[in-house]
Amino acid sequence: MGIDVAKASVAIAVRPSGGPTGEQWSSETTEGALSVLAARLQALAPTRIVLEATGGYEAPVLAALLLVKLPVAVINPRQGRDFAKASGRLAKTDAVDAAVLAHYAEAFQPAVYPLPTEDAQALRAVVERRRQLVEMQTAEQQRLKQARVAVVQERIRTHLAWLKTELDDVARDLRRRVEVSPAWRAQEAQLTSVPGVRQTTACVLLAELPELGQLTRKQIAALVGVAPLNQDSGTSLHGHRRVWGGRAGVRATLYMATLAATRWNPVIAAFYQRLLAAGKPTNVALVACLHKLLTLLNALLQHQTHWVAA
């Protein structure tokens, strides 16, 4: 099955019933409509349901499907669009997009989204709220620099003070939520034992990368979007590598942790300096260090151990 998600509605396509294009219908995204949809899909016993990450609109749909334990996979929109182009579907409508996602599900059988507990869903929601607050804080700080009128400056400062208080409250809330789970407490201790990884980083990883410690280093790198991908078609880009896709929020958090690790973590710092000495651009060296840090964190959780400096 493929589900194309919009703000007020979703389009659903099923393969292979109903001919080459499969069965198709649409549904609203109200709580009641999604409950009915989940029951209908459950009765069809799908082997895989694919939907795209659409900036948050997919969250209630995903929650409704996971509530009845349906096998859902969430993919990057770029994957769906590239697959549509490769299969010759250049038109873009909700129905076409749903059919493309159903075809993608049939062809690739992508990994099923892990079933989160109620506590895990709440932790992820609070982590996302913290990210929103940080974005607002950054925007207001930029506006304060540009403001020229005293009354506007004062209003911005008042809002910044409120945002700081709210961020402090959210940090305490995250801490309380982690402390109620023995498993999370143990994993947080293992993650924060690594120099450069703070409690906030650990909370983001626990909430948004639950696969950490359960996959191989190559799989976890690809999931986050830091696996170097070949670009060897032709001669002009031969030997070049790029990273893209994956979970942008996790990658941004790990990037900030990597910046700290290049100063305070002896292993990452030495690796970073070797790359710079070899002539690697700063951004390339930082991404390589991020990859190394992620691999290290994945190994710590796999072996349920703490960081030990060599």
N, C-alpha and C positions, 0 to 999 in steps of 0.2 A: 504494500500500500504506500501511497504518497499523499502527504497532506501539505497543501500550500496555505500558509498562515498569513492573514491580514488582521488589521485591528478589530474589525467588527464581524468578520466571517472567515471560514476556512473552506477550501475546496478539497475534496477527497477523491482519489482515483485508486482502483483496484485492478491488479493484474493476476491472472490472465482472463478472469471471467468477463463475459459480455463482449467477446471479440478482441481484435488487436488493441483497441484503445482501453478496454476494460470498463468496468462499471464506474460511474462518476455521479457525485451529488455534492451538495454544499450544506453548511451548517452555520448557525450563528455562534458567537463566542461567549454568550452568557453562561453563567454557572449551570443553569438547568439544561441548556442545549448541549453543553459539553458532556454532562453526565449521560444524557441520552446517546450522544455520539459514541462515548466510550463503551456503553453497553452494546451498541450495534456492532462496533468493531470487534468486541470481545466474542460475540456470537459467530463472527466470521472466522475466528481463529487464525489470524495472520501469522506468517512466519517472520515478517519484518515490516515495520512501519518507519518510513523516513520522512523527516521534516527538517527544515532549515533553521538555523539560528537567525532570528530576525530582530535583534535588538531588544528583546524582552517580550514581544507579542506572543512568542511561542511558549512562554513559561506556563500560563494557565492550561494550555492545551496539553503540554507535556505532563503537568501534574495530574490532570484528569486521566490520561492514559496510563501513567505509572501507578495510579491508585488501584487500577484493576489488573495490574501486573502484565501489561501488554509489552511486547518486545519492540521498543522504540529506539531508533538511532537518530542523532542530531548531527547534521553535516554543515559545513561551511557553505554559504550561498554560492561562492565561487565554484565549488565542486559541482553543484547542480547546474549552474549556468554553462560551464565548460562541457558537461555531459550532454546538455541539450544541443549545443552547437555541434558537438561531435556526432550526435545522432540525427542531425539535419533538421532539428526543430528550432527555427529562427523566430517564429512568432512567440509572443510572451503575453499570455493571459493566465488567470488563476487556474482555469481548467487544464490548460497546456502544461503549466508548471507542476500541477499535481500529478499529471500523467507521466511527466519526465521523472519526478521523484519516485513514483511507483516502479518505473522501468529501472531506475538506479538501484532501488532496493532489490529488485529481482536479479539484476546483473552482478552486483557487488556484495550483497549481504553484509553491509557495514556493521561494525561492532555495536552491540546493544548498549544503550545508556544505562549505567548502573542504577539500580533501584534505591533511591535515597530514603532514609527514615524521616520521620517528622522533624526530629531534631536537626538532621542534616539539611533539610529544606530551610528551616528557620535560620541556621547558621549561614547558609549561602545568601539568604535574603538580607541579613544584617551586614554581611560583607559587601554586598552590592550597594546597600544604602551608604555605607562608609565611602565607597568609591564615588558615589554621587556627591556626597558632602565635600570630599576633597576637590572634585572638579569645580564645584561652586566656589570653594575657598580660593582656588587658583584664579578663577575668572574675576572674583571680586578684588583680589590683590592687584590684578592687572588694571582693573577699572580705577582703583585708588591712585595708581601712578598717573593715570591720564586725567583724573578729575581736577578741575581748576577752581571750582566754587566750594567755599568752606562748608556750606550746608550739605552739599552732596558728599563731601569727604567725611563729614561726621556720620551721615547715614550709612555709608559703606563701612566705616569703622565699627558702628553698632552691629551691623550684620556680621562682620568678621568675628566680633566677640561672641555673638550667638553661635556661629559655626564652630568656633573653637570649643565652646562648652558642649555642643552637641557631639562633636567628634570625641571628646573625652568620655562622654556618656556611652557612646557606641563602643569605644575601646573597652570600657568596663563590662558592657553587655557581652561582648565577644569573649572576654576572659571568663565570665561566669558560665557561658554556654560550653566552653571547652572543659572547664573544671568538672562539670556534671558527668562527663564520660571518661571512664578509666582509660579506654583505648585512645581517645583524643589526647588526654593528658600525657600518655606515654609517647605518642607520636610527636606532640608538640615539643616535649623535652628532647627527643632525638633530633628534631629539625633545628631547634634553637641552640643545640650544642655546637653547631657549625658557625664559626665566626662570620658575621655578615648577615645572618638570618635572624630577624627579630620576631617577636610574638605576632605582630600584624602579618608578616609574611607567612608565618606558619598557619595562621587562621585562614588566609586566602587559599593556601594549598590544601588544607583539610576540607574546605568548603567547595572549592572549584576544581580540584584535581584529586578526587577520591581514588583514582587509579594508581596514584603514586605508591610505589612499593609492590605493585602487583603485576607490572609489565616489565619487559626487557628494556634496556637503555635505549635501544633504537625505537621501540614502540612508544615509549614515554616522550622521547624527543620529537617524534612525528606528531604525537597528540598535542603537544604544547605549541609546535610550530617552529622548532629550532633545529630540525634535522636538515643539514645542507643537501639541497637537491641539485642534481647535475643539470648543466645547460651546455651540452656538447654537440648540439645540432649546428652544423656549419663550422666555420673557422674563426669568425670574429670573436665568439664568446667561448671558444674551446677552453675547458679547464675551469671556467667560472662556476661558482656555486651560489645558490640563493636559499634563503629561508622565507617561508610565507605560510599563510593559513594558520590553523591551530587555534588555541584559546588566547585571544589577545589580552584579556585581563590578567591571566596567570603570567603570561610572558612579560607584561609591563611590570608586574610586581617583582618577578625574578630579575628583571633588568636592574631595578633599584637595589636589590639585594646584591647583585653582582658588582655594582659600583662600590658598595661598602666592602665586599669581599676582596676586591683588588687592592684595598688598603690594609685590611685587618686579618685576612685569611692567608696564612703563609703559602699554602699550596696554590690557591688561585692567584695570589699576587706574583709568585714566581713564574707561573704559567703565563700570566699577562705580560710580564716584562720580557720573557723569552719571545713571545709573539711580536712585541713592538721592536725588539732588537733584530728580529728577522725581517723587518720591513713591512709588517702587516699594518694596514690602516687601523686607526683606533676603534672604529665601529666593528670591524671584522674581528679584532682581538676581543672586544667585549662580548660579542655574540658567541665566540668560541668559549670564552670563560663562563658564560651563562649556560651553555651546553654542558660544560664540565661540572658546574655547580649542580645542575639538575640531575646529572648522572650520579653524583655523589649522594644527593638527598634520596634518590630512588634506591640506591644500594643500602643506605642506612635503615630505611624502613623495611626493605626486604629482609635484612639480617637482624632487625630489631636491636640495633646497637647505637651507641653514641659516637660522636666525632672524637677521634684520638689524633692529636698532632704527631706527625712523624718525627 
